[in-house]
Amino acid sequence: MGIHNLTEYISKNIIPLITLDTYAPNVAPWNSAFLNWYYLKKFMIISSEKFIKGICLDVGSGNSPYKKYLKNITMYISVDKNDTSATTYKNNTNMINADAKSLPFENNYADTILLNQVLEHIDDYEKVLTEIKRVLKYNGKCVISVPFIYHIHGEPNDYFRFSEYGLRYMLKKHGYKIIEYHYLGYAGTALVSIWNSFIWQVWNKNVYLKFLRNTVFLLPILVLFFINNIFGLILDLVQNKKFCPNYLVVCEKIDE
C-alpha cells in the first residue's frame, strides 16, 4: 500500500472511529467539530420533544443522525441525493434519492420536515423553501438549521451563509411563522470551529504532510482540539448573538 492509499485509508476508516465521527452527533470532545454537533444535538432534542411528530421528512438527511431522538413520529422518511451529499460518512440504506427542489411527495403530505445544515448546499434555496411548503401540511412544522459564521465545507457544493435577519426575512417571505429561534453557540464555538478546521486542513497541502498529520502528529492535534473545545464552551458563556456560528429555527406553515 503506497503512502497516498495509506493516508486516505486512515482518513476514511481510522480517524472517524477515533473521533467518533461515524456516531455523530455523539462525537468525541476531541473531534474538531464537537461544539457544532453538541449544540445541534441539544436543540434538535428540544425540538423533537415539542414539535416533531407524525410523518417526518428528513431532507438532506445524510446519515440521519437525529432519527434516534424523534420519539413522537409515526413515520420517518430520509431524503437525500447520492451524488451531492455533504455528509462524508454517509451510509443510509433506507434513503430516498431525490432532489430537495423536486420532492416525490403529494401536496400537504408531511406533518414535519427537517432541513439540517442543508440550505447552504442548495444552489436555489428559495425553490427548496417553496417545495417544502408544498409538501408540508397546513400548520405543519419545519425545523431548519443553517450556518452563519462557518468555514467552507462539503465543497464544491457550499453556496450560502445566512444571517439571523436574512433567515427571518426569507421564512416570512415564503409563508412561514417562526415559533422558536435558537442560537447554536456564540463566539466560542465560532472561533474554535474555524480554528480547529484550519489546524486540520493546513496539512492537506501535499500527501506527505497529510500522512504526518494522520500518524505522528495525530495525538497532539486531537489533544489540542479537546483543549480548544473546552475553551469554546467557556467562552460561549458570554452570549453575544452577533457571533453565532449556526441557527436553528422552528417554523410553521401558515398559508397555502
TIZAKE-417811 format. One record per residue (C-alpha): x, y, z; residue number from 1. Coordinates in nm, 4 decimals, always signed. Layout:
BEGIN
<<X Y Z> NUM>
...
This chain:
BEGIN
<<+0.0000 +0.0000 +0.0000> 1>
<<+0.1501 +0.3351 -0.1090> 2>
<<+0.1668 +0.6404 +0.1141> 3>
<<-0.1312 +0.8018 -0.0626> 4>
<<-0.3565 +0.4972 -0.0195> 5>
<<-0.2474 +0.4508 +0.3412> 6>
<<-0.3131 +0.8170 +0.4212> 7>
<<-0.6604 +0.8015 +0.2670> 8>
<<-0.7386 +0.4753 +0.4466> 9>
<<-0.6512 +0.6321 +0.7811> 10>
<<-0.8580 +0.9422 +0.6967> 11>
<<-1.1675 +0.7460 +0.5975> 12>
<<-1.1538 +0.4464 +0.8315> 13>
<<-0.9355 +0.5061 +1.1375> 14>
<<-0.9789 +0.8728 +1.2290> 15>
<<-1.3631 +0.8621 +1.2099> 16>
<<-1.3534 +0.5842 +1.4707> 17>
<<-1.1131 +0.7707 +1.6969> 18>
<<-1.3104 +1.0959 +1.6813> 19>
<<-1.6480 +0.9149 +1.6738> 20>
<<-1.7425 +1.0934 +1.3523> 21>
<<-1.9358 +0.7854 +1.2476> 22>
<<-2.1553 +0.8240 +1.5579> 23>
<<-2.2484 +1.1899 +1.5042> 24>
<<-2.3976 +1.3830 +1.6727> 25>
<<-2.2364 +1.1929 +1.9609> 26>
<<-1.8828 +1.2777 +1.8544> 27>
<<-1.5828 +1.2788 +2.0883> 28>
<<-1.4850 +1.6030 +2.2675> 29>
<<-1.1560 +1.5868 +2.0749> 30>
<<-1.3466 +1.5986 +1.7439> 31>
<<-1.2737 +1.9244 +1.5580> 32>
<<-1.6490 +1.9865 +1.5112> 33>
<<-1.7537 +1.8796 +1.8615> 34>
<<-1.9112 +2.2132 +1.9571> 35>
<<-2.1260 +2.2319 +1.6434> 36>
<<-2.2579 +1.8810 +1.6977> 37>
<<-2.3101 +1.9497 +2.0696> 38>
<<-2.5449 +2.2421 +2.0107> 39>
<<-2.7249 +2.0834 +1.7158> 40>
<<-2.7994 +1.7730 +1.9210> 41>
<<-2.9139 +1.9777 +2.2210> 42>
<<-3.1688 +2.1834 +2.0295> 43>
<<-3.2801 +1.9018 +1.7999> 44>
<<-3.3777 +1.7024 +2.1098> 45>
<<-3.5691 +2.0042 +2.2436> 46>
<<-3.7443 +2.0482 +1.9079> 47>
<<-3.8213 +1.6775 +1.8840> 48>
<<-3.9956 +1.6704 +2.2190> 49>
<<-4.2092 +1.9771 +2.1422> 50>
<<-4.2717 +1.9911 +1.7674> 51>
<<-4.1525 +1.6927 +1.5610> 52>
<<-4.4389 +1.4462 +1.5154> 53>
<<-4.6452 +1.2477 +1.2656> 54>
<<-4.4997 +1.1902 +0.9191> 55>
<<-4.1482 +1.3340 +0.9237> 56>
<<-3.9396 +1.4045 +0.6132> 57>
<<-3.5677 +1.4483 +0.6804> 58>
<<-3.4498 +1.6328 +0.3675> 59>
<<-3.0754 +1.6270 +0.3071> 60>
<<-3.0559 +1.3667 +0.5812> 61>
<<-2.7122 +1.2173 +0.5192> 62>
<<-2.6707 +0.9503 +0.7883> 63>
<<-2.9954 +1.0520 +0.9624> 64>
<<-2.8033 +1.1447 +1.2798> 65>
<<-3.1110 +1.2704 +1.4669> 66>
<<-3.3539 +0.9903 +1.3847> 67>
<<-3.2916 +0.8195 +1.7191> 68>
<<-3.4212 +1.1269 +1.9032> 69>
<<-3.7546 +1.1514 +1.7188> 70>
<<-3.9876 +0.9840 +1.9690> 71>
<<-4.3248 +1.1276 +1.8610> 72>
<<-4.3277 +1.0458 +1.4895> 73>
<<-4.5409 +0.7852 +1.3125> 74>
<<-4.3238 +0.7619 +1.0003> 75>
<<-3.9672 +0.8691 +0.9196> 76>
<<-3.8564 +0.9243 +0.5593> 77>
<<-3.4951 +1.0046 +0.4721> 78>
<<-3.4410 +1.2110 +0.1565> 79>
<<-3.1036 +1.2970 +0.0028> 80>
<<-2.9033 +1.2805 -0.3198> 81>
<<-2.6368 +1.0161 -0.3586> 82>
<<-2.4105 +1.2297 -0.5747> 83>
<<-2.4167 +1.5616 -0.3866> 84>
<<-2.4477 +1.4765 -0.0180> 85>
<<-2.2245 +1.6907 +0.2033> 86>
<<-2.2019 +1.4040 +0.4528> 87>
<<-1.8629 +1.2340 +0.4332> 88>
<<-1.9521 +0.9086 +0.6073> 89>
<<-2.2920 +0.8537 +0.4536> 90>
<<-2.4357 +0.5032 +0.4892> 91>
<<-2.8125 +0.5397 +0.4929> 92>
<<-2.9599 +0.2321 +0.3248> 93>
<<-3.3246 +0.3455 +0.3591> 94>
<<-3.2789 +0.6779 +0.1830> 95>
<<-3.4981 +0.8086 -0.0996> 96>
<<-3.2687 +0.9512 -0.3674> 97>
<<-3.4368 +1.2785 -0.4621> 98>
<<-3.3639 +1.6467 -0.5212> 99>
<<-3.4854 +1.8833 -0.2477> 100>
<<-3.6100 +2.1137 -0.5243> 101>
<<-3.8435 +1.8425 -0.6578> 102>
<<-3.9676 +1.6132 -0.3832> 103>
<<-4.1578 +1.2945 -0.4825> 104>
<<-4.4485 +1.3570 -0.2441> 105>
<<-4.8012 +1.4892 -0.2864> 106>
<<-4.9216 +1.8241 -0.1581> 107>
<<-4.9805 +1.8542 +0.2185> 108>
<<-4.8135 +1.5198 +0.2844> 109>
<<-4.5865 +1.5709 +0.5853> 110>
<<-4.6526 +1.6841 +0.9407> 111>
<<-4.2878 +1.7769 +0.9984> 112>
<<-3.9911 +1.8494 +0.7732> 113>
<<-3.6277 +1.8659 +0.8830> 114>
<<-3.3674 +2.0726 +0.6967> 115>
<<-3.0495 +2.0397 +0.8995> 116>
<<-2.7463 +2.2197 +0.7545> 117>
<<-2.8884 +2.1787 +0.4036> 118>
<<-2.9889 +2.5162 +0.2576> 119>
<<-2.6294 +2.6390 +0.2271> 120>
<<-2.5612 +2.3446 -0.0063> 121>
<<-2.8521 +2.4217 -0.2448> 122>
<<-2.7906 +2.6489 -0.5442> 123>
<<-3.1555 +2.7656 -0.5385> 124>
<<-3.2592 +2.7507 -0.1725> 125>
<<-3.5719 +2.9620 -0.2330> 126>
<<-3.7059 +2.6927 -0.4640> 127>
<<-3.6458 +2.4395 -0.1855> 128>
<<-3.8453 +2.6503 +0.0611> 129>
<<-4.1304 +2.6679 -0.1915> 130>
<<-4.1192 +2.2911 -0.2443> 131>
<<-4.1055 +2.2227 +0.1293> 132>
<<-4.4102 +2.4422 +0.1769> 133>
<<-4.5996 +2.2474 -0.0917> 134>
<<-4.5320 +1.9133 +0.0777> 135>
<<-4.5908 +2.0364 +0.4349> 136>
<<-4.9396 +2.0276 +0.5831> 137>
<<-5.1112 +2.3484 +0.6923> 138>
<<-4.9817 +2.4283 +1.0424> 139>
<<-4.7100 +2.1685 +0.9865> 140>
<<-4.3701 +2.2355 +1.1406> 141>
<<-4.0368 +2.2792 +0.9671> 142>
<<-3.7124 +2.2597 +1.1656> 143>
<<-3.4273 +2.4366 +0.9874> 144>
<<-3.0643 +2.4810 +1.0886> 145>
<<-2.8163 +2.6852 +0.8859> 146>
<<-2.4618 +2.8192 +0.9331> 147>
<<-2.3640 +3.1843 +0.9644> 148>
<<-2.0029 +3.2170 +1.0842> 149>
<<-1.8597 +2.8930 +0.9499> 150>
<<-1.5833 +2.7675 +0.7229> 151>
<<-1.6295 +2.6250 +0.3730> 152>
<<-1.7413 +2.2620 +0.3932> 153>
<<-1.8820 +1.9969 +0.1609> 154>
<<-1.7171 +2.1733 -0.1290> 155>
<<-1.7815 +2.2464 -0.4066> 156>
<<-2.1495 +2.2415 -0.3027> 157>
<<-2.1277 +2.5187 -0.0427> 158>
<<-2.3015 +2.8309 -0.1710> 159>
<<-2.4524 +3.0496 +0.1029> 160>
<<-2.4437 +3.1782 +0.4609> 161>
<<-2.7491 +3.3165 +0.6411> 162>
<<-2.7650 +3.5995 +0.8929> 163>
<<-3.0413 +3.5972 +1.1530> 164>
<<-3.2225 +3.8816 +0.9808> 165>
<<-3.1877 +3.7309 +0.6352> 166>
<<-3.3257 +3.3997 +0.7597> 167>
<<-3.6204 +3.5666 +0.9321> 168>
<<-3.6992 +3.7681 +0.6183> 169>
<<-3.6716 +3.4640 +0.3931> 170>
<<-3.9059 +3.2483 +0.6046> 171>
<<-4.1664 +3.5237 +0.6335> 172>
<<-4.1485 +3.5808 +0.2578> 173>
<<-4.2272 +3.2134 +0.1929> 174>
<<-4.5257 +3.1968 +0.4282> 175>
<<-4.3754 +3.0555 +0.7463> 176>
<<-4.4285 +3.1760 +1.1012> 177>
<<-4.1270 +3.1413 +1.3336> 178>
<<-4.2201 +2.9672 +1.6584> 179>
<<-3.8767 +2.9286 +1.8150> 180>
<<-3.5334 +3.0662 +1.7272> 181>
<<-3.2152 +2.9228 +1.8770> 182>
<<-2.8523 +3.0337 +1.8680> 183>
<<-2.6255 +2.7290 +1.8363> 184>
<<-2.3293 +2.8631 +2.0264> 185>
<<-2.1668 +3.2022 +2.0269> 186>
<<-1.8166 +3.3442 +1.9768> 187>
<<-1.6521 +3.0444 +2.1462> 188>
<<-1.7993 +2.7933 +1.9039> 189>
<<-1.7478 +3.0214 +1.6032> 190>
<<-1.3801 +3.0875 +1.6782> 191>
<<-1.2893 +2.7366 +1.7887> 192>
<<-1.4665 +2.5636 +1.4993> 193>
<<-1.2865 +2.7769 +1.2414> 194>
<<-0.9520 +2.7438 +1.4216> 195>
<<-0.9859 +2.3650 +1.4558> 196>
<<-1.0764 +2.3342 +1.0904> 197>
<<-0.7776 +2.5450 +0.9891> 198>
<<-0.5414 +2.3327 +1.2014> 199>
<<-0.6762 +2.0186 +1.0335> 200>
<<-0.6877 +2.1468 +0.6765> 201>
<<-0.3484 +2.3211 +0.6695> 202>
<<-0.1828 +1.9767 +0.6432> 203>
<<-0.3621 +1.8999 +0.3159> 204>
<<-0.1014 +2.0830 +0.1081> 205>
<<+0.0510 +1.7519 -0.0026> 206>
<<+0.0268 +1.3817 +0.0745> 207>
<<+0.3404 +1.3790 +0.2935> 208>
<<+0.2117 +1.6478 +0.5282> 209>
<<-0.1273 +1.4778 +0.5399> 210>
<<+0.0406 +1.1463 +0.6257> 211>
<<+0.2315 +1.3122 +0.9114> 212>
<<-0.0928 +1.4677 +1.0404> 213>
<<-0.2694 +1.1314 +1.0310> 214>
<<+0.0115 +0.9489 +1.2123> 215>
<<+0.2922 +1.1242 +1.4028> 216>
<<+0.1008 +1.4424 +1.4891> 217>
<<-0.2495 +1.2957 +1.5241> 218>
<<-0.2464 +1.2594 +1.9038> 219>
<<-0.1131 +1.6129 +1.9736> 220>
<<-0.3684 +1.7591 +1.7330> 221>
<<-0.6591 +1.5762 +1.8978> 222>
<<-0.5392 +1.6865 +2.2425> 223>
<<-0.5303 +2.0444 +2.1124> 224>
<<-0.8843 +2.0066 +1.9759> 225>
<<-1.0011 +1.8880 +2.3186> 226>
<<-0.8452 +2.1905 +2.4906> 227>
<<-0.9868 +2.4263 +2.2265> 228>
<<-1.3366 +2.2798 +2.2627> 229>
<<-1.3348 +2.3249 +2.6401> 230>
<<-1.2193 +2.6843 +2.5910> 231>
<<-1.5005 +2.7367 +2.3377> 232>
<<-1.7657 +2.6144 +2.5810> 233>
<<-1.6356 +2.8550 +2.8456> 234>
<<-1.6237 +3.1487 +2.6026> 235>
<<-1.9810 +3.0717 +2.4934> 236>
<<-2.0944 +3.1737 +2.8417> 237>
<<-2.0668 +3.5269 +2.7008> 238>
<<-2.3808 +3.5066 +2.4876> 239>
<<-2.3389 +3.7618 +2.2114> 240>
<<-2.5712 +3.6631 +1.9262> 241>
<<-2.3737 +3.8726 +1.6742> 242>
<<-2.1082 +3.5992 +1.6717> 243>
<<-2.3338 +3.2960 +1.6366> 244>
<<-2.1956 +3.0165 +1.4138> 245>
<<-2.5285 +2.8387 +1.3445> 246>
<<-2.9006 +2.8969 +1.3911> 247>
<<-3.1888 +2.6547 +1.4435> 248>
<<-3.5409 +2.7705 +1.3685> 249>
<<-3.8749 +2.6011 +1.4241> 250>
<<-4.1338 +2.7485 +1.1882> 251>
<<-4.4936 +2.6753 +1.0944> 252>
<<-4.6678 +2.6837 +0.7576> 253>
<<-4.9374 +2.9495 +0.7911> 254>
<<-5.0698 +2.9873 +0.4356> 255>
<<-5.1167 +2.7815 +0.1205> 256>
